[in-house]
Amino acid sequence: MGEQTPAGPERLAELTDDDAWKQALRDVPRHMFTPETALAFPPMEWLDRSVDPDAWWAAVYRNTSLITQIDDGATELTRDSATRKVWAWSSSLSEPGAVLAFLDLLDPYPGDRVLEVGTGSGWTAGLLSARLGSDNVTSVEVDEQLAKTAAANLAESGFEPHLRIGDGAQGCAEQAPFDRVHVTCGVASIPYPWVEQMRPGGVLVAPWMHGAREGFRVRLVSVGDAAVGRVCGGASYMMLRSQRAPLSPIEGDKRNAATRVDPRRIDQANSGFSLALAGLLPGVSIKGGVINRTDDTFRMSLRELHSDSHAIVIQPASGGEAEVSQTGSRNLWDELEAAYLTWVGWGGPDQDRFGLTVDATGQHVWLDSPDNRITEVQ
């Protein structure tokens, strides 16, 4: 009852052209790292192996994410809690296609030493161990219970990488230097310890979730005291816990005005605009494209992730001028309009023209060349 044959791992192996990763997927079956109950997404489907083993096996070897924890473990994962508290998802077995996209970018060589940030269930630590040998893999997990589960999963699968419990933002200096850094959680800012702990020429891959609209895959190469690289496509991951932004309430007097730029134009700008915002308006989150079901108005909202500033823009269904309401110490909508017009003035470059440098002074977004850094809108 249920698919318990090599057909499942072989199906995942079809997602990559790299023969070494194909073999790792066969050697590290995903079902050995999947709990008895989980929420598949997308599409949203509650899985319970004891109730419907066929559905469980099918989802495990489908190219979909499996949510395995909510509320950092404070709330039990059930059908009701998982679907009701979508915003509280805190750990998952990532979609295999997304995992392989990062592993392909990582491109490890035989003998490479790898730091992984975010052990989760242990599956990717297992894949790395199968390819490079357990002794060459160090994986850091902030959640003690997840770390214990991962250790048990890995041991049962025959792998014993170096597992550490702690804030992955600090890396693992005791095991450094590393040839590769593999990050399995979203980061708004690339921690400099990861760069410090890489050998020159080493590679770091991570989901860069800088806050504005969407996230991206980045691949950075160490040049010694800095790491430099380009954006390599889109990504959406749960955030590194130490970099989660608090949700501040909207308080204070509202300043109402009309917009200069149609918010629908800004919402439809290409992914390059999101990257421009990472340099022009760092630390500002934008939510757009929401159509109110009651009156068909178009809405966008902005907030400064670590302060009190908010803005809400409402565009009437009939078009015309949109109304903006701003609170806090900054006029975020005015700043967004200025950033948009700056990006338009550059010719509206798309994501393939942007890159990132991380050094001791922080992270710096650039256009076309590392020498052409983008500075904040003033």
ZAROTI-98552 format. One record per atom (N, C-alpha, C): x, y, z. Coordinates in steps of 0.02 Angstrom, whole numbers, padded with zeros to 5 digits, always signed. Layout:
REM residues N
XYZ;...
//
This chain:
REM residues 378
+00043-00060+00000;+00000+00000+00000;+00045+00062+00000;+00036+00107-00049;+00078+00166-00054;+00141+00150-00094;+00170+00202-00124;+00228+00193-00166;+00291+00191-00123;+00320+00131-00116;+00379+00122-00075;+00435+00090-00116;+00443+00113-00177;+00491+00085-00224;+00542+00139-00244;+00595+00121-00279;+00644+00171-00301;+00616+00220-00352;+00554+00210-00374;+00526+00255-00424;+00521+00327-00399;+00509+00336-00334;+00503+00404-00306;+00568+00443-00311;+00624+00418-00282;+00688+00453-00289;+00708+00462-00362;+00693+00413-00404;+00711+00419-00474;+00672+00476-00507;+00611+00487-00485;+00571+00541-00512;+00604+00609-00495;+00628+00616-00434;+00662+00678-00415;+00728+00685-00453;+00761+00631-00466;+00825+00633-00502;+00816+00663-00572;+00755+00659-00599;+00743+00687-00665;+00743+00764-00664;+00743+00794-00604;+00741+00867-00599;+00809+00899-00610;+00863+00860-00614;+00929+00888-00624;+00966+00851-00680;+01012+00887-00713;+01054+00855-00764;+01122+00834-00736;+01133+00850-00672;+01198+00835-00641;+01197+00763-00616;+01240+00721-00643;+01240+00650-00625;+01255+00638-00552;+01298+00681-00523;+01316+00673-00452;+01256+00687-00407;+01217+00738-00423;+01157+00752-00383;+01103+00699-00396;+01099+00674-00456;+01052+00619-00469;+01066+00561-00422;+01130+00543-00416;+01147+00487-00373;+01133+00503-00299;+01147+00565-00279;+01133+00585-00210;+01058+00579-00195;+01016+00598-00242;+00944+00593-00232;+00922+00520-00225;+00956+00475-00258;+00941+00404-00250;+00966+00378-00182;+01024+00404-00161;+01055+00380-00099;+01023+00409-00036;+00987+00465-00044;+00957+00499+00014;+00883+00508+00001;+00843+00455+00009;+00771+00459-00008;+00735+00511+00034;+00696+00552+00002;+00662+00608+00037;+00613+00582+00090;+00585+00524+00079;+00535+00500+00128;+00565+00487+00196;+00630+00474+00199;+00663+00460+00264;+00671+00524+00305;+00656+00582+00275;+00662+00646+00310;+00594+00681+00316;+00540+00645+00299;+00473+00673+00300;+00435+00646+00359;+00405+00688+00402;+00366+00664+00459;+00302+00630+00436;+00271+00595+00482;+00209+00558+00467;+00152+00604+00447;+00152+00667+00473;+00102+00716+00454;+00137+00780+00430;+00110+00811+00379;+00139+00872+00351;+00087+00905+00307;+00100+00967+00287;+00056+01003+00242;+00094+01015+00177;+00069+00986+00123;+00100+00998+00057;+00075+01065+00031;+00122+01103-00001;+00104+01167-00030;+00156+01187-00081;+00135+01207-00143;+00067+01201-00170;+00057+01134-00205;-00006+01113-00217;-00066+01141-00189;-00071+01122-00115;-00112+01159-00077;-00118+01146-00006;-00155+01080+00005;-00120+01032+00037;-00149+00965+00048;-00122+00937+00113;-00166+00921+00159;-00146+00891+00223;-00127+00818+00212;-00070+00799+00239;-00045+00730+00230;-00041+00695+00297;-00069+00635+00299;-00064+00593+00358;-00051+00521+00334;+00009+00499+00346;+00030+00434+00319;-00012+00377+00344;-00035+00381+00406;-00075+00327+00435;-00146+00324+00406;-00171+00381+00382;-00238+00385+00355;-00240+00372+00280;-00194+00404+00244;-00192+00398+00171;-00119+00392+00148;-00090+00333+00153;-00020+00325+00135;-00005+00339+00062;-00053+00325+00018;-00042+00338-00053;-00031+00413-00066;-00074+00455-00035;-00068+00527-00043;-00002+00551-00013;+00018+00522+00044;+00080+00542+00078;+00140+00527+00032;+00144+00467+00006;+00200+00448-00038;+00202+00490-00102;+00143+00503-00129;+00140+00542-00191;+00166+00613-00180;+00148+00643-00123;+00170+00712-00108;+00245+00714-00093;+00270+00664-00058;+00341+00663-00041;+00384+00665-00103;+00363+00631-00156;+00403+00629-00217;+00373+00670-00274;+00335+00722-00253;+00311+00773-00300;+00354+00835-00290;+00359+00877-00340;+00400+00937-00335;+00361+00991-00297;+00354+00981-00232;+00316+01028-00191;+00348+01033-00122;+00335+01088-00087;+00359+01097-00019;+00316+01059+00030;+00346+01037+00085;+00309+01002+00138;+00320+01041+00203;+00268+01073+00228;+00273+01112+00290;+00274+01064+00349;+00325+01071+00391;+00336+01023+00446;+00332+01055+00515;+00328+01122+00518;+00324+01155+00584;+00291+01223+00577;+00253+01243+00629;+00227+01311+00632;+00243+01341+00700;+00245+01407+00703;+00257+01443+00767;+00320+01420+00802;+00371+01403+00763;+00435+01380+00792;+00424+01320+00839;+00371+01281+00826;+00358+01222+00867;+00313+01236+00927;+00294+01299+00939;+00252+01315+00997;+00180+01292+00988;+00158+01284+00925;+00091+01260+00910;+00097+01194+00873;+00056+01145+00893;+00057+01080+00860;+00036+01087+00787;+00072+01053+00743;+00055+01053+00673;-00004+01005+00661;-00061+01033+00643;-00121+00994+00627;-00150+01021+00562;-00199+00985+00535;-00232+01010+00475;-00259+01080+00485;-00291+01092+00542;-00321+01157+00555;-00268+01211+00567;-00219+01197+00610;-00170+01249+00626;-00126+01267+00566;-00109+01217+00526;-00065+01229+00469;-00098+01271+00415;-00163+01260+00404;-00198+01298+00352;-00223+01365+00377;-00235+01370+00443;-00260+01432+00472;-00204+01482+00486;-00144+01457+00500;-00089+01501+00519;-00033+01499+00467;-00051+01513+00405;-00003+01511+00350;+00057+01556+00364;+00044+01615+00394;+00098+01663+00407;+00147+01638+00460;+00128+01584+00496;+00170+01560+00551;+00211+01498+00531;+00210+01477+00468;+00251+01420+00447;+00324+01436+00463;+00358+01389+00495;+00426+01403+00519;+00478+01352+00498;+00458+01295+00470;+00507+01248+00443;+00473+01204+00391;+00513+01182+00342;+00484+01141+00289;+00539+01100+00256;+00516+01049+00220;+00558+01015+00171;+00546+01053+00106;+00595+01091+00084;+00585+01135+00026;+00570+01096-00037;+00539+01130-00084;+00524+01101-00149;+00588+01075-00181;+00589+01012-00202;+00651+00983-00230;+00682+01023-00287;+00640+01051-00330;+00667+01090-00385;+00705+01151-00360;+00679+01183-00307;+00713+01241-00278;+00778+01220-00244;+00776+01163-00209;+00837+01136-00177;+00891+01124-00229;+00873+01092-00283;+00922+01076-00335;+00948+01138-00371;+00906+01190-00377;+00929+01252-00408;+00987+01282-00368;+00981+01279-00301;+01035+01305-00259;+01096+01258-00259;+01084+01192-00258;+01140+01145-00258;+01179+01149-00323;+01144+01160-00378;+01178+01168-00442;+01222+01231-00442;+01196+01285-00411;+01236+01346-00405;+01296+01336-00359;+01287+01294-00309;+01341+01281-00261;+01400+01247-00295;+01385+01199-00340;+01435+01166-00382;+01497+01145-00342;+01489+01102-00291;+01547+01083-00251;+01593+01035-00288;+01657+01038-00272;+01707+00993-00299;+01721+00938-00248;+01746+00880-00270;+01764+00827-00223;+01813+00854-00170;+01798+00839-00107;+01841+00862-00053;+01822+00929-00024;+01774+00964-00055;+01754+01029-00029;+01724+01022+00041;+01738+01071+00083;+01707+01076+00150;+01650+01126+00146;+01591+01104+00170;+01530+01145+00161;+01500+01163+00229;+01482+01227+00236;+01441+01250+00291;+01370+01257+00266;+01324+01223+00300;+01253+01231+00284;+01220+01268+00341;+01180+01318+00324;+01143+01357+00374;+01069+01339+00369;+01043+01305+00421;+00974+01283+00421;+00968+01209+00406;+00976+01168+00457;+00975+01095+00447;+00905+01071+00431;+00854+01100+00464;+00785+01077+00453;+00777+01004+00469;+00749+00967+00421;+00739+00894+00430;+00803+00855+00418;+00854+00887+00389;+00917+00854+00375;+00926+00829+00304;+00875+00838+00261;+00878+00809+00194;+00935+00838+00153;+00942+00905+00151;+00995+00932+00110;+01064+00919+00140;+01069+00915+00206;+01132+00895+00237;+01150+00824+00215;+01098+00782+00208;+01109+00714+00183;+01132+00713+00111;+01101+00754+00069;+01122+00758-00001;+01195+00781-00007;+01213+00831+00032;+01282+00855+00031;+01330+00801+00056;+01309+00765+00109;+01351+00712+00136;+01360+00655+00086;+01307+00638+00050;+01311+00585+00000;+01361+00603-00055;+01364+00667-00071;+01409+00688-00126;+01481+00700-00103;+01488+00727-00042;+01554+00750-00021;+01584+00711+00037;+01543+00669+00070;+01565+00634+00130;+01543+00672+00192;+01517+00637+00241;+01490+00669+00301;+01540+00714+00336;+01604+00694+00337;+01653+00732+00375;+01666+00800+00344;+01646+00811+00282;+01656+00875+00248;+01597+00922+00254;+01544+00901+00291;+01483+00940+00295;+01470+00961+00367;+01460+01026+00378;+01440+01054+00443;+01374+01089+00433;+01324+01072+00473;+01257+01101+00467;+01236+01131+00534;+01211+01193+00533;+01192+01229+00593;+01117+01240+00593;+01085+01225+00649;+01012+01232+00657;+00998+01268+00723;+00956+01320+00720;+00941+01359+00780;+00891+01325+00826;+00848+01282+00798;+00794+01250+00836;+00818+01183+00862;+00820+01176+00928;+00848+01116+00958;+00808+01053+00940;+00742+01058+00940;+00701+01000+00924;+00711+00979+00851;+00712+01028+00805;+00724+01012+00735;+00793+00979+00727;+00842+01005+00764;+00909+00977+00759;+00911+00904+00781;+00875+00888+00835;+00872+00819+00859;+00839+00773+00808;+00785+00797+00778;+00750+00757+00727;+00795+00746+00667;+00830+00799+00646;+00875+00793+00589;+00930+00743+00603;+00958+00746+00663;+01012+00699+00681;+00988+00627+00676;+00927+00615+00700;+00899+00547+00698;+00887+00526+00626;+00859+00572+00585;+00846+00556+00514;+00911+00539+00478;+00963+00579+00490;+01027+00569+00456;+01059+00504+00478;+01057+00490+00542;+01088+00429+00567;+01054+00367+00538;+00987+00369+00534;+00950+00313+00505;+00966+00304+00431;+00984+00360+00398;+01002+00357+00327;+01075+00340+00315;+01113+00336+00369;+01183+00316+00363;+01232+00373+00356;+01212+00435+00377;+01256+00493+00370;+01267+00526+00438;+01327+00552+00449;+01345+00584+00512;+01384+00649+00500;+01352+00699+00470;+01386+00763+00462;+01395+00796+00530;+01436+00848+00533;+01444+00886+00595;+01383+00930+00605;+01345+00917+00657;+01284+00954+00671;+01294+01000+00731;+01273+01062+00724;+01280+01111+00778;+01213+01145+00790;+01199+01163+00853;+01139+01200+00870;+01160+01272+00887;+01129+01320+00854;+01145+01390+00866;+01120+01435+00810;+01134+01499+00816;+01114+01548+00765;+01159+01540+00705;+01130+01517+00650;+01170+01506+00590;+01201+01569+00562;+01177+01628+00582;+01207+01691+00558;+01280+01696+00580;+01299+01661+00633;+01367+01663+00657;+01412+01611+00622;+01383+01569+00580;+01421+01517+00547;+01445+01465+00597;+01504+01438+00585;+01533+01389+00631;+01610+01395+00626;+01637+01442+00664;+01709+01459+00658;+01753+01399+00674;+01730+01355+00719;+01772+01299+00739;+01785+01250+00683;+01740+01249+00632;+01748+01203+00576;+01776+01238+00514;+01784+01304+00517;+01808+01342+00459;+01882+01327+00447;+01907+01341+00387;+01874+01376+00331;+01833+01328+00288;+01785+01357+00251;+01740+01319+00208;+01752+01338+00135;+01742+01288+00092;+01745+01300+00020;+01677+01322-00008;+01624+01303+00027;+01557+01318+00005;+01514+01335+00066;+01467+01382+00057;+01417+01399+00108;+01349+01392+00075;+01307+01347+00103;+01242+01332+00075;+01189+01353+00125;+01148+01403+00106;+01098+01432+00152;+01029+01410+00132;+00991+01381+00180;+00925+01354+00164;+00868+01396+00192;+00883+01457+00214;+00830+01501+00240;+00842+01571+00211;+00789+01610+00209;+00794+01677+00180;+00835+01723+00225;+00873+01767+00194;+00912+01817+00231;+00901+01886+00199;+00888+01936+00241;+00882+02004+00216;+00951+02035+00207;+00998+02014+00250;+01066+02040+00247;+01114+01981+00255;+01161+01974+00209;+01208+01918+00212;+01257+01930+00270;+01257+01887+00321;+01302+01897+00378;+01375+01892+00357;+01415+01939+00381;+01485+01940+00362;+01525+01880+00389;+01506+01850+00446;+01543+01790+00467;+01545+01735+00414;+01494+01729+00372;+01495+01679+00319;+01551+01694+00270;+01562+01758+00256;+01616+01777+00210;+01683+01766+00243;+01688+01784+00307;+01751+01775+00343;+01772+01702+00347;+01723+01657+00349;+01738+01587+00359;+01747+01548+00293;+01746+01584+00236;+01758+01552+00172;+01830+01560+00150;+01856+01510+00115;+01920+01517+00082;+01913+01564+00022;+01966+01600+00004;+01964+01639-00059;+01946+01593-00117;+01899+01615-00158;+01875+01574-00213;+01816+01531-00193;+01799+01531-00129;+01741+01492-00106;+01675+01523-00130;+01622+01482-00129;+01557+01503-00156;+01504+01501-00101;+01463+01553-00099;+01406+01557-00054;+01343+01563-00095;+01292+01521-00081;+01228+01527-00114;+01174+01535-00061;+01126+01580-00074;+01076+01595-00022;+01013+01624-00054;+00955+01613-00022;+00894+01650-00042;+00897+01720-00010;+00905+01770-00052;+00911+01838-00028;+00843+01871-00027;+00814+01877+00033;+00746+01903+00042;+00752+01973+00074;+00771+02022+00034;+00789+02087+00061;+00730+02129+00082;+00669+02107+00068;+00610+02142+00094;+00564+02171+00041;+00592+02197-00013;+00551+02231-00063;+00522+02182-00114;+00459+02167-00108;+00419+02129-00157;+00436+02055-00162;+00497+02037-00181;+00513+01967-00196;+00584+01951-00176;+00599+01885-00174;+00666+01863-00156;+00703+01835-00216;+00768+01824-00207;+00811+01804-00263;+00863+01753-00240;+00885+01712-00287;+00943+01670-00276;+01006+01712-00290;+01054+01709-00245;+01117+01743-00257;+01174+01693-00251;+01225+01703-00292;+01286+01662-00289;+01345+01710-00284;+01379+01709-00227;+01434+01754-00213;+01499+01714-00209;+01553+01743-00233;+01619+01711-00232;+01665+01753-00188;+01701+01720-00143;+01746+01754-00098;+01808+01779-00136;+01825+01843-00123;+01887+01871-00150;+01936+01885-00092;+01923+01855-00035;+01965+01863+00024;+01929+01899+00079;+01926+01965+00077;+01891+02003+00130;+01821+02024+00109;+01797+02000+00052;+01730+02016+00027;+01706+01959-00017;+01641+01959-00030;+01612+01910-00077;+01571+01949-00128;+01577+01930-00191;+01546+01968-00245;+01510+01919-00292;+01451+01939-00316;+01416+01896-00363;+01352+01927-00389;+01317+01888-00429;+01257+01912-00462;+01194+01875-00439;+01138+01903-00457;+01073+01872-00445;+01062+01818-00498;+01034+01761-00475;+01027+01703-00520;+00956+01677-00523;+00906+01721-00516;+00836+01699-00520;+00799+01712-00455;+00735+01694-00455;+00692+01708-00397;+00694+01654-00345;+00674+01672-00284;+00671+01624-00228;+00623+01650-00175;+00592+01603-00139;+00548+01622-00083;+00558+01571-00028;+00588+01592+00027;+00604+01547+00083;+00583+01578+00149;+00574+01536+00200;+00563+01561+00268;+00626+01594+00293;+00617+01648+00332;+00673+01689+00351;+00716+01658+00406;+00780+01673+00404;+00825+01660+00460;+00795+01692+00522;+00789+01654+00576;+00752+01679+00634;+00780+01743+00662;+00846+01750+00663;+00876+01810+00691;+00867+01871+00646;+00840+01861+00586;+00829+01917+00541;+00755+01929+00525;+00711+01896+00562;+00640+01910+00552;+00624+01981+00573;+00585+02015+00533;+00567+02084+00549;+00504+02085+00593;+00505+02124+00647;+00445+02129+00689;+00389+02165+00653;+00328+02146+00668;+00270+02180+00639;+00249+02237+00685;+00266+02298+00667;+00249+02355+00709;+00179+02379+00691;+00140+02400+00741;+00072+02425+00727;+00075+02492+00691;+00021+02507+00654;+00016+02571+00620;-00012+02621+00670;+00030+02668+00691;+00010+02717+00742;+00032+02786+00719;+00005+02836+00753;+00025+02905+00739;-00021+02940+00691;-00010+03004+00683;-00052+03045+00639;-00041+03026+00566;-00095+03025+00528;-00092+03009+00457;-00083+03073+00416;-00041+03067+00366;-00031+03123+00319;-00058+03101+00252;-00112+03132+00230;-00146+03112+00169;-00125+03156+00110;-00119+03126+00052;-00100+03163-00008;-00121+03122-00069;-00109+03150-00129;-00120+03113-00192;-00053+03092-00220;-00053+03035-00255;+00010+03010-00283;+00026+03046-00349;+00091+03047-00365;+00113+03073-00430;+00114+03017-00482;+00137+02958-00461;+00145+02901-00506;+00089+02851-00492;+00060+02825-00545;+00007+02774-00539;+00036+02712-00504;+00010+02692-00447;+00039+02635-00410;+00036+02570-00450;-00011+02564-00497;-00015+02504-00538;+00047+02497-00582;+00074+02553-00605;+00136+02551-00646;+00194+02526-00604;+00198+02550-00542;+00252+02529-00497;+00245+02454-00481;+00183+02432-00470;+00171+02362-00454;+00192+02316-00511;+00185+02338-00572;+00199+02296-00630;+00271+02302-00655;+00312+02341-00621;+00383+02347-00641;+00417+02280-00636;+00468+02268-00678;+00500+02203-00679;+00542+02190-00616;+00570+02130-00612;+00606+02110-00552;+00668+02153-00539;+00694+02184-00591;+00750+02229-00581;+00734+02286-00534;+00670+02308-00535;+00651+02362-00490;+00656+02340-00417;+00637+02277-00403;+00643+02251-00335;+00716+02253-00312;+00762+02237-00357;+00833+02238-00339;+00858+02310-00331;+00833+02355-00373;+00851+02425-00365;+00829+02450-00296;+00770+02428-00274;+00745+02449-00209;+00789+02425-00152;+00821+02367-00161;+00865+02342-00108;+00922+02390-00096;+00942+02428-00147;+00994+02478-00139;+00967+02547-00125;+00911+02565-00157;+00883+02632-00150;+00842+02640-00087;+00806+02588-00067;+00763+02591-00007;+00774+02528+00036;+00833+02517+00062;+00845+02456+00102;+00801+02456+00164;+00777+02396+00181;+00738+02389+00242;+00666+02409+00235;+00641+02418+00174;+00571+02437+00163;+00535+02380+00128;+00479+02358+00157;+00439+02303+00129;+00381+02332+00090;+00367+02301+00033;+00312+02324-00010;+00265+02267-00025;+00202+02278-00014;+00150+02229-00031;+00102+02263-00080;+00095+02234-00140;+00053+02265-00190;+00009+02216-00226;-00027+02241-00275;-00068+02199-00316;-00131+02172-00284;-00155+02205-00230;-00214+02180-00195;-00275+02217-00220;-00323+02179-00245;-00387+02208-00267;-00439+02197-00213;-00468+02251-00187;-00519+02246-00136;-00583+02215-00165;-00607+02162-00135;-00665+02126-00162;-00729+02166-00157;-00730+02215-00112;-00791+02253-00102;-00801+02307-00155;-00746+02344-00169;-00754+02401-00215;-00705+02400-00274;-00667+02346-00282;-00621+02338-00338;-00564+02389-00338;-00552+02422-00282;-00495+02468-00279;-00430+02428-00276;-00376+02460-00301;-00310+02429-00300;-00272+02458-00240;-00238+02414-00202;-00205+02437-00142;-00132+02414-00140;-00090+02458-00116;-00020+02442-00101;-00004+02466-00031;+00039+02430+00004;+00060+02452+00070;+00136+02447+00075;+00165+02492+00114;+00236+02493+00126;+00248+02498+00201;+00303+02469+00224;+00322+02480+00294;+00397+02475+00300;+00424+02515+00345;+00494+02510+00361;+00501+02453+00412;+00543+02405+00397;+00544+02343+00435;+00565+02352+00507;+00606+02402+00522;+00631+02409+00590;+00618+02479+00618;+00560+02507+00598;+00542+02572+00624;+00466+02580+00623;+00443+02642+00627;+00372+02655+00636;+00337+02681+00573;+00371+02682+00517;+00343+02714+00458;+00302+02665+00416;+00243+02688+00395;+00199+02649+00353;+00169+02694+00299;+00146+02663+00245;+00108+02700+00194;+00059+02652+00162;-00001+02676+00149;-00053+02637+00114;-00078+02679+00056;-00081+02649-00003;-00103+02683-00063;-00164+02648-00091;-00215+02687-00108;-00278+02659-00134;-00292+02691-00202;-00297+02649-00253;-00311+02672-00321;-00383+02655-00338;-00426+02703-00355;-00495+02688-00373;-00499+02641-00433;-00551+02600-00436;-00559+02553-00491;-00564+02590-00558;-00587+02651-00556;-00596+02690-00618;-00532+02724-00641;-00478+02717-00601;-00414+02749-00619;-00410+02819-00591;-00369+02861-00621;-00360+02929-00596;-00309+02931-00540;-00311+02985-00501;-00264+02993-00446;-00278+02945-00390;-00225+02917-00362;-00232+02873-00304;-00220+02914-00241;-00249+02891-00186;-00239+02925-00122;-00189+02886-00080;-00146+02923-00046;-00095+02892-00004;-00102+02919+00067;-00093+02874+00115;-00093+02892+00185;-00027+02868+00215;+00011+02915+00245;+00077+02899+00272;+00081+02915+00346;+00115+02871+00383;+00125+02882+00455;+00198+02869+00471;+00219+02893+00529;+00287+02881+00552;+00334+02936+00531;+00398+02925+00542;+00449+02977+00531;+00468+02987+00458;+00450+02938+00414;+00469+02943+00344;+00407+02945+00300;+00412+02980+00244;+00359+02979+00193;+00377+02924+00143;+00359+02862+00159;+00382+02805+00120;+00357+02806+00048;+00295+02828+00037;+00271+02828-00031;+00310+02878-00074;+00324+02937-00046;+00363+02986-00083;+00431+02957-00101;+00462+02920-00055;+00527+02890-00067;+00522+02835-00120;+00466+02797-00119;+00457+02745-00169;+00449+02775-00239;+00410+02828-00245;+00402+02861-00309;+00470+02885-00336;+00510+02914-00291;+00576+02939-00312;+00621+02881-00335;+00617+02825-00299;+00657+02766-00317;+00634+02739-00385;+00569+02736-00396;+00542+02712-00460;+00566+02755-00518;+00562+02820-00509;+00583+02865-00563;+00658+02861-00575;+00697+02849-00522;+00769+02839-00530;+00782+02777-00572;+00748+02722-00555;+00756+02659-00593;+00735+02668-00665;+00679+02703-00677;+00657+02716-00746;+00711+02757-00783;+00741+02804-00748;+00793+02845-00778;+00855+02805-00798;+00866+02747-00765;+00920+02702-00784;+00904+02660-00846;+00841+02665-00868;+00820+02624-00925;+00780+02563-00903;+00759+02561-00840;+00719+02504-00816;+00755+02438-00819;+00818+02433-00796;+00856+02370-00802;+00823+02312-00766;+00828+02252-00796;+00799+02191-00766;+00850+02159-00719;+00830+02104-00687;+00869+02076-00633;+00938+02052-00653;+00948+02032-00716;+01013+02004-00735;+01069+02055-00736;+01053+02120-00727;+01105+02171-00726;+01126+02191-00655;+01096+02159-00606;+01111+02177-00536;+01155+02125-00502;+01194+02149-00454;+01236+02104-00414;+01242+02130-00343;+01282+02094-00303;+01287+02107-00232;+01359+02097-00209;+01383+02142-00168;+01447+02135-00135;+01436+02136-00060;+01467+02089-00024;+01463+02088+00049;+01534+02094+00076;+01545+02145+00117;+01610+02155+00148;+01601+02175+00221;+01654+02196+00254;+01651+02211+00325;+01605+02271+00340;+01590+02312+00290;+01547+02370+00301;+01474+02354+00288;+01457+02295+00263;+01388+02277+00250;+01379+02248+00180;+01317+02250+00156;+01303+02226+00089;+01287+02285+00043;+01308+02279-00019;+01302+02335-00066;+01275+02309-00133;+01219+02337-00155;+01189+02318-00219;+01222+02360-00273;+01236+02328-00331;+01266+02365-00386;+01231+02348-00452;+01240+02394-00499;+01211+02387-00566;+01268+02380-00617;+01268+02324-00652;+01316+02309-00705;+01387+02292-00681;+01412+02329-00632;+01481+02318-00609;+01486+02330-00534;+01527+02292-00498;+01536+02304-00426;+01560+02374-00410;+01589+02409-00459;+01611+02477-00449;+01554+02527-00451;+01495+02505-00473;+01438+02550-00482;+01385+02535-00428;+01402+02551-00366;+01356+02536-00311;+01297+02584-00310;+01240+02557-00289;+01179+02597-00284;+01175+02626-00214;+01160+02690-00209;+01155+02723-00144;+01082+02740-00129;+01067+02748-00065;+00998+02759-00044;+00971+02824-00072;+00905+02823-00083;+00869+02884-00103;+00872+02934-00045;+00889+02994-00058;+00892+03046-00007;+00832+03093-00012;
//
